[in-house]
Amino acid sequence: METPNLNYIRELSGGDINFEESILSVLKKEFPKELLIFKENFEQKRFEEVANNIHKFKHKISILGFKKGLDLASDFEKEIKKGNIELYQDFLVILDKIRVYLEKYNPTKV
């Protein structure tokens, strides 16, 4: 099972620790808010908005190393527009892994 990692961010940074910390700082700030909005939209069955939320998550999923997770997000984005919620729980697993990873992220321990 995939887990979040910094491989892509490190590749982008070329070893620039400040850049890496800046990217992760933005993720830590944005992700919790976006997660709440996503869940609220899902609960209210605003599936077009849910699709937009998923689209925004795809970049974060990608840069945190979820290759299969990105495929799942793309599939879920298409399916939710049709009202198909089958992939919701699987998608939540990915989002929860990201949430936990970002909560535990400490730049002094990287």
Secondary structure, 3 states (H helix, E strand, C coil): CCCCCCHHHHHHHCCCHHHHHHHHHHHHHHHHHHHHHHHHHHHCCCHHHHHHHHHHHHHHHHHCCCHHHHHHHHHHHHHHCCCCCCCHHHHHHHHHHHHHHHHHCCHHHC
